[in-house]
């Protein structure tokens, strides 16, 4: 009996993993009207971006374009890496 339960559980897990579009990872905010002066290349833990001193803070994600006036911050144990247009970090 336990073998059937194990088989059903493995089948269910396999089905969830194989279904495309299940990922809940945040996507970068598209900003075609700004000059890309930097880009977030890594985020560990909590990190947020505020675009040009706006009211809202957005979750920081990889490949997010940044420009002058944008603010970034991390949580107490968060880390974030930023690559600038001149290839400095």
C-alpha positions, 0 to 999 in steps of 0.5 A, spaced: 500 500 500 505 504 501 508 503 494 502 506 491 502 512 495 509 513 494 508 512 486 503 517 486 507 522 490 513 521 485 508 522 479 505 528 482 511 532 484 514 530 477 508 533 474 509 540 478 516 540 476 515 539 469 509 544 468 512 550 464 510 557 467 510 555 474 515 559 476 514 565 481 520 568 480 519 576 479 521 579 472 525 585 471 521 592 470 521 594 463 524 601 462 525 603 455 525 610 456 531 610 461 538 610 459 541 603 462 547 606 467 547 599 471 544 593 472 543 588 478 547 582 477 546 578 483 541 578 489 541 574 495 536 575 501 532 581 501 533 587 496 529 592 493 529 598 488 526 605 488 525 608 481 527 615 481 525 617 488 518 614 486 513 612 492 513 604 491 519 599 492 520 593 488 523 587 489 530 587 486 531 582 481 537 580 476 538 583 470 534 590 472 536 596 469 538 602 473 539 609 472 541 615 475 536 617 481 534 610 482 535 607 489 537 600 492 537 597 499 538 590 502 535 587 508 539 586 514 542 580 511 541 581 504 547 582 499 546 585 492 551 586 486 551 591 481 555 592 474 556 599 472 556 601 464 563 602 465 564 594 467 565 596 475 562 593 480 
